[in-house]
Amino acid sequence: MVITYGIIFAISLLMPPLYFVFLRKKQNEPYLLTLFLCVCVVTFGYFLISVSKTVEFALWANKITYLGQVFVPMCMFMIISKLCGVTYKKWVVYLLIGLAVIMYAIVFTTGWLDWYYTSVTLGNIDGATYLIKEYGVLHPTNLIYVVCYFIAMLVVICLSLRKNKDASQKLAGFMLVIVLGNIAMWVVEKITIWEFELLAVTYTMSVYAFFFICLLLQDYILKKDVPPPVIVETKAPIFVVETEDKAKKIELILSRLPDGKKLSVRQMDVLDGIICGKSRKEIAVDLHLSENTIKMHTTSLFKALEVTCREELYALLQE
């Protein structure tokens, strides 16, 4: 069982690097990164408990586990809220952080005060240590804390399911499965006498699920979910060209590329849109990509053409 906890901890350690490699450059998701780090702390704590030789060491390992555990439901709630299009004022976030700190402070007193655990001894199964706990009067606060977050997550998801958008409903459906899976595993852990900490597995599976959802969403956008473009006055000339004329203009711009250098398929798509005088939002709709992704391809296009803005690109056509 010690090896199992070690493997789960190792798997959870992969998440922060994956975040920086695949997500951080295109979208900043601080709650997702915090969730990954918290799950690493939780699984590390469970691993330390499994190798504990003394009650004192096991209690400190348990405090490490709770350090991550009290913030996991908060991060999940904030991620789900953002994906469902729900935002909160700063004071709400500060309140949630404060509640998490209070919850951890209660657990942290274990070993000195008996209001969370009245007594703790060690047990052993398959070579792994586990805690045999007698609960104190404040232990139900953790139950209330977790249940309230589960209810809040379900409320946000249900509100999203009521929206008349296919994308919102499908996304909410995925998140509903994740939350219901967490609830099911949490209930199973509470009603069974198996000493293995199922939350270690549940949290790890959940963070990978959120990772893949965010990974799939970062470049995906539906036309119906994009607000109509806003026309903004600009000093840059707008080119609306016929197909033959456009081909000549693109050929002219490509001729400006350094020898041996070529544009990628996406850069060509963006160039086509710019030549037609389309805004970034309109190009994003045409290509079914997010505006941030179009911005990234536009930047690389300008760099390849050695220009810094549309005005300079248009100037190439007038030379």
Secondary structure, DSSP 8 states (H G I E B T S, - for coil): -HHHHHHHHHHHHTHHHHHHHHTTTT---HHHHHHHHHHHHHHHHHHHHHT--SHHHHHHHHHHHHHHHTTHHHHHHHHHHHHTT----HHHHHHHHHHHHHHHHHHHTBTTBSSSEEEEEEEEETTEEEEEEEE-TTTHHHHHHHHHHHHHHHHHHHHHHTSS-HHHHHHHHHHHHHHHHHHHHHHHHHH----S-HHHHHHHHHHHHHHHHHHHHTT---GGGS--------SS------HHHHHHHHHHHHTTS-TT----HHHHHHHHHHHTT--HHHHHHHHT--HHHHHHHHHHHHHHHT-SSHHHHHHHHH-
